Amino acid sequence: MKPLDNPDYSRALIARTNSETAFKAISNGLPDWWGKMDTSVEAVNDIFTVSWGEPWYQFQVTEYYPNERITWKCIDANQIIKHLEDVEKEWVGTILYWRINELSSEEVEIRLTHQGLNSSLECYAFCSSTWDKFLMNRLKTYLEG
């Protein structure tokens, strides 16, 4: 059991969209709101990389249920954060759980739980606030745009 004083990053957003559009956004639509993808995601065990030039993360899909949920495990990384040292591989081994809950035909809740992204990591303050911006601003705007 993990300590309660060191919770993993978790955030939910509610967007005016449907579950199909939401799933596309968190599977193959990443370039539209997060970062460049090197390949499409279609099934369990697919491996893909998301990058912003020199920084990048490589993920393996471990769970794939269209319009419901997708899970990625970070299997390699080159995380670069100005003013932070030795964070290049901090995400390796972390798991991103994406869950879609259809609230109505026109509204969904999307929850990201990033297991392993917690205050024990040097990058936590930067990464958690950056996830907040990507999710609550860029993803929400993309979905409702």
C-alpha positions as protocol buffer text, in pm:
chain_id: "A"
residue {
  index: 1
  type: MET
  ca { x: 0 y: 0 z: 0 }
}
residue {
  index: 2
  type: LYS
  ca { x: 145 y: 335 z: -97 }
}
residue {
  index: 3
  type: PRO
  ca { x: 164 y: 618 z: 156 }
}
residue {
  index: 4
  type: LEU
  ca { x: -123 y: 866 z: 154 }
}
residue {
  index: 5
  type: ASP
  ca { x: 118 y: 1159 z: 182 }
}
residue {
  index: 6
  type: ASN
  ca { x: 269 y: 1078 z: -158 }
}
residue {
  index: 7
  type: PRO
  ca { x: -24 y: 1039 z: -398 }
}
residue {
  index: 8
  type: ASP
  ca { x: 19 y: 989 z: -769 }
}
residue {
  index: 9
  type: TYR
  ca { x: -86 y: 1266 z: -1005 }
}
residue {
  index: 10
  type: SER
  ca { x: -454 y: 1238 z: -1097 }
}
residue {
  index: 11
  type: ARG
  ca { x: -681 y: 1487 z: -1269 }
}
residue {
  index: 12
  type: ALA
  ca { x: -1023 y: 1475 z: -1428 }
}
residue {
  index: 13
  type: LEU
  ca { x: -1182 y: 1709 z: -1677 }
}
residue {
  index: 14
  type: ILE
  ca { x: -1535 y: 1731 z: -1810 }
}
residue {
  index: 15
  type: ALA
  ca { x: -1570 y: 1818 z: -2176 }
}
residue {
  index: 16
  type: ARG
  ca { x: -1860 y: 1871 z: -2413 }
}
residue {
  index: 17
  type: THR
  ca { x: -1784 y: 1585 z: -2651 }
}
residue {
  index: 18
  type: ASN
  ca { x: -1857 y: 1214 z: -2690 }
}
residue {
  index: 19
  type: SER
  ca { x: -1654 y: 911 z: -2584 }
}
residue {
  index: 20
  type: GLU
  ca { x: -1539 y: 831 z: -2938 }
}
residue {
  index: 21
  type: THR
  ca { x: -1389 y: 1177 z: -2990 }
}
residue {
  index: 22
  type: ALA
  ca { x: -1236 y: 1169 z: -2642 }
}
residue {
  index: 23
  type: PHE
  ca { x: -1072 y: 831 z: -2707 }
}
residue {
  index: 24
  type: LYS
  ca { x: -929 y: 951 z: -3038 }
}
residue {
  index: 25
  type: ALA
  ca { x: -780 y: 1253 z: -2858 }
}
residue {
  index: 26
  type: ILE
  ca { x: -596 y: 1036 z: -2602 }
}
residue {
  index: 27
  type: SER
  ca { x: -484 y: 772 z: -2850 }
}
residue {
  index: 28
  type: ASN
  ca { x: -400 y: 907 z: -3196 }
}
residue {
  index: 29
  type: GLY
  ca { x: -492 y: 1273 z: -3149 }
}
residue {
  index: 30
  type: LEU
  ca { x: -198 y: 1361 z: -2924 }
}
residue {
  index: 31
  type: PRO
  ca { x: -31 y: 1585 z: -3187 }
}
residue {
  index: 32
  type: ASP
  ca { x: -336 y: 1811 z: -3179 }
}
residue {
  index: 33
  type: TRP
  ca { x: -297 y: 1898 z: -2810 }
}
residue {
  index: 34
  type: TRP
  ca { x: 15 y: 1741 z: -2653 }
}
residue {
  index: 35
  type: GLY
  ca { x: 317 y: 1652 z: -2869 }
}
residue {
  index: 36
  type: LYS
  ca { x: 432 y: 1497 z: -3196 }
}
residue {
  index: 37
  type: MET
  ca { x: 370 y: 1121 z: -3232 }
}
residue {
  index: 38
  type: ASP
  ca { x: 594 y: 895 z: -3439 }
}
residue {
  index: 39
  type: THR
  ca { x: 330 y: 629 z: -3515 }
}
residue {
  index: 40
  type: SER
  ca { x: -37 y: 549 z: -3466 }
}
residue {
  index: 41
  type: VAL
  ca { x: -179 y: 356 z: -3171 }
}
residue {
  index: 42
  type: GLU
  ca { x: -416 y: 72 z: -3255 }
}
residue {
  index: 43
  type: ALA
  ca { x: -370 y: -211 z: -3002 }
}
residue {
  index: 44
  type: VAL
  ca { x: -210 y: -348 z: -2686 }
}
residue {
  index: 45
  type: ASN
  ca { x: 171 y: -366 z: -2712 }
}
residue {
  index: 46
  type: ASP
  ca { x: 192 y: -83 z: -2966 }
}
residue {
  index: 47
  type: ILE
  ca { x: 495 y: 136 z: -2895 }
}
residue {
  index: 48
  type: PHE
  ca { x: 494 y: 506 z: -2972 }
}
residue {
  index: 49
  type: THR
  ca { x: 701 y: 813 z: -2895 }
}
residue {
  index: 50
  type: VAL
  ca { x: 575 y: 1161 z: -2813 }
}
residue {
  index: 51
  type: SER
  ca { x: 827 y: 1439 z: -2865 }
}
residue {
  index: 52
  type: TRP
  ca { x: 889 y: 1812 z: -2861 }
}
residue {
  index: 53
  type: GLY
  ca { x: 1220 y: 1819 z: -3044 }
}
residue {
  index: 54
  type: GLU
  ca { x: 1494 y: 1695 z: -2810 }
}
residue {
  index: 55
  type: PRO
  ca { x: 1270 y: 1593 z: -2515 }
}
residue {
  index: 56
  type: TRP
  ca { x: 1066 y: 1277 z: -2571 }
}
residue {
  index: 57
  type: TYR
  ca { x: 883 y: 992 z: -2400 }
}
residue {
  index: 58
  type: GLN
  ca { x: 835 y: 641 z: -2536 }
}
residue {
  index: 59
  type: PHE
  ca { x: 528 y: 445 z: -2427 }
}
residue {
  index: 60
  type: GLN
  ca { x: 393 y: 94 z: -2468 }
}
residue {
  index: 61
  type: VAL
  ca { x: 17 y: 47 z: -2474 }
}
residue {
  index: 62
  type: THR
  ca { x: -77 y: -203 z: -2203 }
}
residue {
  index: 63
  type: GLU
  ca { x: -455 y: -166 z: -2217 }
}
residue {
  index: 64
  type: TYR
  ca { x: -670 y: -64 z: -2515 }
}
residue {
  index: 65
  type: TYR
  ca { x: -1050 y: -47 z: -2495 }
}
residue {
  index: 66
  type: PRO
  ca { x: -1182 y: 196 z: -2760 }
}
residue {
  index: 67
  type: ASN
  ca { x: -1401 y: 474 z: -2625 }
}
residue {
  index: 68
  type: GLU
  ca { x: -1349 y: 356 z: -2264 }
}
residue {
  index: 69
  type: ARG
  ca { x: -985 y: 344 z: -2156 }
}
residue {
  index: 70
  type: ILE
  ca { x: -623 y: 323 z: -2263 }
}
residue {
  index: 71
  type: THR
  ca { x: -313 y: 266 z: -2051 }
}
residue {
  index: 72
  type: TRP
  ca { x: 46 y: 345 z: -2142 }
}
residue {
  index: 73
  type: LYS
  ca { x: 367 y: 243 z: -1967 }
}
residue {
  index: 74
  type: CYS
  ca { x: 665 y: 474 z: -2012 }
}
residue {
  index: 75
  type: ILE
  ca { x: 947 y: 250 z: -2135 }
}
residue {
  index: 76
  type: ASP
  ca { x: 1209 y: 514 z: -2222 }
}
residue {
  index: 77
  type: ALA
  ca { x: 1249 y: 888 z: -2202 }
}
residue {
  index: 78
  type: ASN
  ca { x: 1469 y: 1188 z: -2259 }
}
residue {
  index: 79
  type: GLN
  ca { x: 1298 y: 1436 z: -2029 }
}
residue {
  index: 80
  type: ILE
  ca { x: 1462 y: 1776 z: -2033 }
}
residue {
  index: 81
  type: ILE
  ca { x: 1348 y: 2041 z: -1786 }
}
residue {
  index: 82
  type: LYS
  ca { x: 1540 y: 2365 z: -1752 }
}
residue {
  index: 83
  type: HIS
  ca { x: 1699 y: 2404 z: -1406 }
}
residue {
  index: 84
  type: LEU
  ca { x: 1641 y: 2038 z: -1310 }
}
residue {
  index: 85
  type: GLU
  ca { x: 1921 y: 1783 z: -1329 }
}
residue {
  index: 86
  type: ASP
  ca { x: 1909 y: 1404 z: -1357 }
}
residue {
  index: 87
  type: VAL
  ca { x: 1541 y: 1391 z: -1458 }
}
residue {
  index: 88
  type: GLU
  ca { x: 1589 y: 1243 z: -1806 }
}
residue {
  index: 89
  type: LYS
  ca { x: 1459 y: 897 z: -1711 }
}
residue {
  index: 90
  type: GLU
  ca { x: 1228 y: 981 z: -1417 }
}
residue {
  index: 91
  type: TRP
  ca { x: 913 y: 882 z: -1607 }
}
residue {
  index: 92
  type: VAL
  ca { x: 1050 y: 540 z: -1708 }
}
residue {
  index: 93
  type: GLY
  ca { x: 837 y: 276 z: -1539 }
}
residue {
  index: 94
  type: THR
  ca { x: 550 y: 513 z: -1466 }
}
residue {
  index: 95
  type: ILE
  ca { x: 204 y: 418 z: -1594 }
}
residue {
  index: 96
  type: LEU
  ca { x: -58 y: 652 z: -1739 }
}
residue {
  index: 97
  type: TYR
  ca { x: -416 y: 538 z: -1691 }
}
residue {
  index: 98
  type: TRP
  ca { x: -668 y: 722 z: -1910 }
}
residue {
  index: 99
  type: ARG
  ca { x: -1035 y: 660 z: -1832 }
}
residue {
  index: 100
  type: ILE
  ca { x: -1342 y: 793 z: -2014 }
}
residue {
  index: 101
  type: ASN
  ca { x: -1677 y: 811 z: -1839 }
}
residue {
  index: 102
  type: GLU
  ca { x: -1966 y: 914 z: -2063 }
}
residue {
  index: 103
  type: LEU
  ca { x: -2188 y: 1146 z: -1858 }
}
residue {
  index: 104
  type: SER
  ca { x: -2437 y: 1200 z: -2140 }
}
residue {
  index: 105
  type: SER
  ca { x: -2442 y: 1177 z: -2519 }
}
residue {
  index: 106
  type: GLU
  ca { x: -2270 y: 1517 z: -2530 }
}
residue {
  index: 107
  type: GLU
  ca { x: -2047 y: 1519 z: -2222 }
}
residue {
  index: 108
  type: VAL
  ca { x: -1765 y: 1301 z: -2090 }
}
residue {
  index: 109
  type: GLU
  ca { x: -1528 y: 1292 z: -1799 }
}
residue {
  index: 110
  type: ILE
  ca { x: -1169 y: 1207 z: -1886 }
}
residue {
  index: 111
  type: ARG
  ca { x: -944 y: 1107 z: -1597 }
}
residue {
  index: 112
  type: LEU
  ca { x: -568 y: 1071 z: -1613 }
}
residue {
  index: 113
  type: THR
  ca { x: -394 y: 896 z: -1327 }
}
residue {
  index: 114
  type: HIS
  ca { x: -18 y: 898 z: -1375 }
}
residue {
  index: 115
  type: GLN
  ca { x: 102 y: 622 z: -1143 }
}
residue {
  index: 116
  type: GLY
  ca { x: 455 y: 694 z: -1025 }
}
residue {
  index: 117
  type: LEU
  ca { x: 436 y: 1067 z: -1090 }
}
residue {
  index: 118
  type: ASN
  ca { x: 440 y: 1189 z: -731 }
}
residue {
  index: 119
  type: SER
  ca { x: 637 y: 1414 z: -501 }
}
residue {
  index: 120
  type: SER
  ca { x: 922 y: 1162 z: -474 }
}
residue {
  index: 121
  type: LEU
  ca { x: 1027 y: 1266 z: -827 }
}
residue {
  index: 122
  type: GLU
  ca { x: 1242 y: 1572 z: -883 }
}
residue {
  index: 123
  type: CYS
  ca { x: 1020 y: 1674 z: -1176 }
}
residue {
  index: 124
  type: TYR
  ca { x: 689 y: 1648 z: -988 }
}
residue {
  index: 125
  type: ALA
  ca { x: 610 y: 2019 z: -942 }
}
residue {
  index: 126
  type: PHE
  ca { x: 691 y: 2098 z: -1304 }
}
residue {
  index: 127
  type: CYS
  ca { x: 528 y: 1787 z: -1453 }
}
residue {
  index: 128
  type: SER
  ca { x: 207 y: 1805 z: -1250 }
}
residue {
  index: 129
  type: SER
  ca { x: 151 y: 2173 z: -1330 }
}
residue {
  index: 130
  type: THR
  ca { x: 232 y: 2108 z: -1696 }
}
residue {
  index: 131
  type: TRP
  ca { x: -14 y: 1816 z: -1707 }
}
residue {
  index: 132
  type: ASP
  ca { x: -277 y: 2049 z: -1556 }
}
residue {
  index: 133
  type: LYS
  ca { x: -221 y: 2300 z: -1837 }
}
residue {
  index: 134
  type: PHE
  ca { x: -225 y: 2038 z: -2112 }
}
residue {
  index: 135
  type: LEU
  ca { x: -538 y: 1869 z: -1978 }
}
residue {
  index: 136
  type: MET
  ca { x: -747 y: 2160 z: -1857 }
}
residue {
  index: 137
  type: ASN
  ca { x: -651 y: 2402 z: -2135 }
}
residue {
  index: 138
  type: ARG
  ca { x: -522 y: 2230 z: -2447 }
}
residue {
  index: 139
  type: LEU
  ca { x: -711 y: 1898 z: -2435 }
}
residue {
  index: 140
  type: LYS
  ca { x: -1038 y: 2059 z: -2321 }
}
residue {
  index: 141
  type: THR
  ca { x: -1011 y: 2330 z: -2590 }
}
residue {
  index: 142
  type: TYR
  ca { x: -928 y: 2069 z: -2855 }
}
residue {
  index: 143
  type: LEU
  ca { x: -1228 y: 1855 z: -2758 }
}
residue {
  index: 144
  type: GLU
  ca { x: -1471 y: 2144 z: -2738 }
}
residue {
  index: 145
  type: GLY
  ca { x: -1319 y: 2352 z: -3020 }
}
